[in-house]
């Protein structure tokens, strides 16, 4: 699969695309559309060599909007690898409203708290 010319829509995605190009990685921009529960999800990038989908997170609000879709998709297709990253390619870490960085265990607790509060 070759990298095809494309127009990357958002600034955060353009930064990540530049990072991938400079790293010499072939990628596909918005490679697929997944439909489930009446909604659609378009992963931002796919790297065929690694068989990993990437979702680039530019803001905490963007993560809030996409988080549930990613979790549902991972439950439906547990074999898919989907990583959330910052525009520079580093792993995305969720920050709460006070700016505290939450790690994976904190996120699990946050999800459980959200589930029990509804």
ChimeraX commands (.cxc) that place a marker at each C-alpha (Angstrom):
marker #1 position 0.00,0.00,0.00 radius 0.5
marker #1 position 1.55,3.29,-1.05 radius 0.5
marker #1 position 1.05,6.67,0.50 radius 0.5
marker #1 position -1.33,8.51,-1.77 radius 0.5
marker #1 position -1.43,12.27,-2.22 radius 0.5
marker #1 position -4.09,13.66,0.05 radius 0.5
marker #1 position -5.32,16.83,1.66 radius 0.5
marker #1 position -5.08,16.51,5.41 radius 0.5
marker #1 position -7.89,18.54,6.93 radius 0.5
marker #1 position -6.76,19.66,10.38 radius 0.5
marker #1 position -3.59,21.30,11.68 radius 0.5
marker #1 position -2.91,18.56,14.26 radius 0.5
marker #1 position -3.25,15.91,11.53 radius 0.5
marker #1 position -0.93,17.86,9.19 radius 0.5
marker #1 position 1.73,17.93,11.92 radius 0.5
marker #1 position 1.37,14.17,12.45 radius 0.5
marker #1 position 1.46,13.51,8.67 radius 0.5
marker #1 position 4.69,15.52,8.45 radius 0.5
marker #1 position 6.11,13.48,11.35 radius 0.5
marker #1 position 5.22,10.22,9.54 radius 0.5
marker #1 position 6.74,11.42,6.25 radius 0.5
marker #1 position 9.94,12.53,7.98 radius 0.5
marker #1 position 10.09,9.14,9.72 radius 0.5
marker #1 position 9.84,7.41,6.34 radius 0.5
marker #1 position 6.61,5.61,7.25 radius 0.5
marker #1 position 4.05,4.87,4.59 radius 0.5
marker #1 position 0.55,5.72,5.74 radius 0.5
marker #1 position -3.00,6.07,4.57 radius 0.5
marker #1 position -5.01,9.12,5.63 radius 0.5
marker #1 position -8.57,8.35,6.76 radius 0.5
marker #1 position -8.25,4.76,5.55 radius 0.5
marker #1 position -11.63,3.36,6.55 radius 0.5
marker #1 position -15.08,4.14,7.85 radius 0.5
marker #1 position -16.52,2.03,10.63 radius 0.5
marker #1 position -20.30,2.14,11.11 radius 0.5
marker #1 position -21.84,1.08,14.43 radius 0.5
marker #1 position -24.75,2.07,16.65 radius 0.5
marker #1 position -25.94,4.56,14.04 radius 0.5
marker #1 position -22.66,6.50,14.04 radius 0.5
marker #1 position -19.55,6.53,11.88 radius 0.5
marker #1 position -15.90,6.63,12.85 radius 0.5
marker #1 position -13.01,7.56,10.54 radius 0.5
marker #1 position -9.58,6.82,12.05 radius 0.5
marker #1 position -7.15,9.57,11.05 radius 0.5
marker #1 position -4.25,7.41,9.86 radius 0.5
marker #1 position -3.30,3.80,9.20 radius 0.5
marker #1 position 0.25,2.48,9.00 radius 0.5
marker #1 position 0.10,-0.76,6.99 radius 0.5
marker #1 position 3.56,-1.95,8.07 radius 0.5
marker #1 position 2.51,-1.97,11.72 radius 0.5
marker #1 position -1.22,-2.58,11.12 radius 0.5
marker #1 position -2.09,0.23,13.52 radius 0.5
marker #1 position -4.75,2.93,13.26 radius 0.5
marker #1 position -3.93,6.33,14.75 radius 0.5
marker #1 position -6.26,8.99,16.06 radius 0.5
marker #1 position -4.56,12.37,16.40 radius 0.5
marker #1 position -5.80,14.37,19.38 radius 0.5
marker #1 position -5.33,18.11,19.10 radius 0.5
marker #1 position -7.31,19.20,22.16 radius 0.5
marker #1 position -8.90,17.76,25.29 radius 0.5
marker #1 position -12.30,18.58,23.79 radius 0.5
marker #1 position -11.43,16.60,20.66 radius 0.5
marker #1 position -10.55,13.61,22.82 radius 0.5
marker #1 position -13.83,13.89,24.72 radius 0.5
marker #1 position -15.72,13.75,21.43 radius 0.5
marker #1 position -13.86,10.75,20.01 radius 0.5
marker #1 position -13.19,8.68,23.15 radius 0.5
marker #1 position -16.52,6.87,23.22 radius 0.5
marker #1 position -16.33,5.95,19.53 radius 0.5
marker #1 position -12.88,4.44,20.02 radius 0.5
marker #1 position -13.99,2.46,23.07 radius 0.5
marker #1 position -17.03,1.06,21.23 radius 0.5
marker #1 position -14.91,0.18,18.20 radius 0.5
marker #1 position -12.34,-1.62,20.38 radius 0.5
marker #1 position -15.15,-3.65,21.96 radius 0.5
marker #1 position -16.60,-4.63,18.57 radius 0.5
marker #1 position -13.20,-5.28,16.92 radius 0.5
marker #1 position -10.82,-6.24,19.77 radius 0.5
marker #1 position -8.14,-7.29,17.27 radius 0.5
marker #1 position -7.78,-3.74,15.88 radius 0.5
marker #1 position -4.92,-1.63,17.18 radius 0.5
marker #1 position -5.98,1.98,17.66 radius 0.5
marker #1 position -3.65,4.46,19.31 radius 0.5
marker #1 position -4.43,8.02,20.34 radius 0.5
marker #1 position -1.47,10.32,19.82 radius 0.5
marker #1 position -0.51,13.97,20.06 radius 0.5
marker #1 position 0.36,15.73,16.79 radius 0.5
marker #1 position 4.08,15.09,17.44 radius 0.5
marker #1 position 3.46,11.32,17.61 radius 0.5
marker #1 position 3.80,10.93,21.37 radius 0.5
marker #1 position 1.07,8.96,23.17 radius 0.5
marker #1 position -1.90,11.11,24.14 radius 0.5
marker #1 position -2.44,11.50,27.87 radius 0.5
marker #1 position -5.78,12.75,29.04 radius 0.5
marker #1 position -5.73,15.83,31.25 radius 0.5
marker #1 position -8.65,16.58,33.50 radius 0.5
marker #1 position -10.26,20.03,33.79 radius 0.5
marker #1 position -7.65,21.06,36.38 radius 0.5
marker #1 position -4.78,20.09,34.07 radius 0.5
marker #1 position -3.84,16.93,35.98 radius 0.5
marker #1 position -2.45,14.25,33.67 radius 0.5
marker #1 position -4.35,11.00,33.99 radius 0.5
marker #1 position -2.71,7.70,33.12 radius 0.5
marker #1 position -4.38,4.50,31.86 radius 0.5
marker #1 position -5.41,3.33,35.36 radius 0.5
marker #1 position -6.91,6.73,36.14 radius 0.5
marker #1 position -8.84,6.60,32.86 radius 0.5
marker #1 position -10.29,3.20,33.77 radius 0.5
marker #1 position -11.42,4.62,37.11 radius 0.5
marker #1 position -12.85,7.68,35.37 radius 0.5
marker #1 position -14.84,5.48,32.98 radius 0.5
marker #1 position -16.16,3.39,35.90 radius 0.5
marker #1 position -17.16,6.55,37.77 radius 0.5
marker #1 position -18.94,7.86,34.68 radius 0.5
marker #1 position -20.76,4.55,34.21 radius 0.5
marker #1 position -21.97,4.43,37.81 radius 0.5
marker #1 position -23.09,8.06,37.87 radius 0.5
marker #1 position -25.62,7.62,35.06 radius 0.5
marker link #1:1,2 radius 0.2
marker link #1:2,3 radius 0.2
marker link #1:3,4 radius 0.2
marker link #1:4,5 radius 0.2
marker link #1:5,6 radius 0.2
marker link #1:6,7 radius 0.2
marker link #1:7,8 radius 0.2
marker link #1:8,9 radius 0.2
marker link #1:9,10 radius 0.2
marker link #1:10,11 radius 0.2
marker link #1:11,12 radius 0.2
marker link #1:12,13 radius 0.2
marker link #1:13,14 radius 0.2
marker link #1:14,15 radius 0.2
marker link #1:15,16 radius 0.2
marker link #1:16,17 radius 0.2
marker link #1:17,18 radius 0.2
marker link #1:18,19 radius 0.2
marker link #1:19,20 radius 0.2
marker link #1:20,21 radius 0.2
marker link #1:21,22 radius 0.2
marker link #1:22,23 radius 0.2
marker link #1:23,24 radius 0.2
marker link #1:24,25 radius 0.2
marker link #1:25,26 radius 0.2
marker link #1:26,27 radius 0.2
marker link #1:27,28 radius 0.2
marker link #1:28,29 radius 0.2
marker link #1:29,30 radius 0.2
marker link #1:30,31 radius 0.2
marker link #1:31,32 radius 0.2
marker link #1:32,33 radius 0.2
marker link #1:33,34 radius 0.2
marker link #1:34,35 radius 0.2
marker link #1:35,36 radius 0.2
marker link #1:36,37 radius 0.2
marker link #1:37,38 radius 0.2
marker link #1:38,39 radius 0.2
marker link #1:39,40 radius 0.2
marker link #1:40,41 radius 0.2
marker link #1:41,42 radius 0.2
marker link #1:42,43 radius 0.2
marker link #1:43,44 radius 0.2
marker link #1:44,45 radius 0.2
marker link #1:45,46 radius 0.2
marker link #1:46,47 radius 0.2
marker link #1:47,48 radius 0.2
marker link #1:48,49 radius 0.2
marker link #1:49,50 radius 0.2
marker link #1:50,51 radius 0.2
marker link #1:51,52 radius 0.2
marker link #1:52,53 radius 0.2
marker link #1:53,54 radius 0.2
marker link #1:54,55 radius 0.2
marker link #1:55,56 radius 0.2
marker link #1:56,57 radius 0.2
marker link #1:57,58 radius 0.2
marker link #1:58,59 radius 0.2
marker link #1:59,60 radius 0.2
marker link #1:60,61 radius 0.2
marker link #1:61,62 radius 0.2
marker link #1:62,63 radius 0.2
marker link #1:63,64 radius 0.2
marker link #1:64,65 radius 0.2
marker link #1:65,66 radius 0.2
marker link #1:66,67 radius 0.2
marker link #1:67,68 radius 0.2
marker link #1:68,69 radius 0.2
marker link #1:69,70 radius 0.2
marker link #1:70,71 radius 0.2
marker link #1:71,72 radius 0.2
marker link #1:72,73 radius 0.2
marker link #1:73,74 radius 0.2
marker link #1:74,75 radius 0.2
marker link #1:75,76 radius 0.2
marker link #1:76,77 radius 0.2
marker link #1:77,78 radius 0.2
marker link #1:78,79 radius 0.2
marker link #1:79,80 radius 0.2
marker link #1:80,81 radius 0.2
marker link #1:81,82 radius 0.2
marker link #1:82,83 radius 0.2
marker link #1:83,84 radius 0.2
marker link #1:84,85 radius 0.2
marker link #1:85,86 radius 0.2
marker link #1:86,87 radius 0.2
marker link #1:87,88 radius 0.2
marker link #1:88,89 radius 0.2
marker link #1:89,90 radius 0.2
marker link #1:90,91 radius 0.2
marker link #1:91,92 radius 0.2
marker link #1:92,93 radius 0.2
marker link #1:93,94 radius 0.2
marker link #1:94,95 radius 0.2
marker link #1:95,96 radius 0.2
marker link #1:96,97 radius 0.2
marker link #1:97,98 radius 0.2
marker link #1:98,99 radius 0.2
marker link #1:99,100 radius 0.2
marker link #1:100,101 radius 0.2
marker link #1:101,102 radius 0.2
marker link #1:102,103 radius 0.2
marker link #1:103,104 radius 0.2
marker link #1:104,105 radius 0.2
marker link #1:105,106 radius 0.2
marker link #1:106,107 radius 0.2
marker link #1:107,108 radius 0.2
marker link #1:108,109 radius 0.2
marker link #1:109,110 radius 0.2
marker link #1:110,111 radius 0.2
marker link #1:111,112 radius 0.2
marker link #1:112,113 radius 0.2
marker link #1:113,114 radius 0.2
marker link #1:114,115 radius 0.2
marker link #1:115,116 radius 0.2
marker link #1:116,117 radius 0.2
marker link #1:117,118 radius 0.2
view
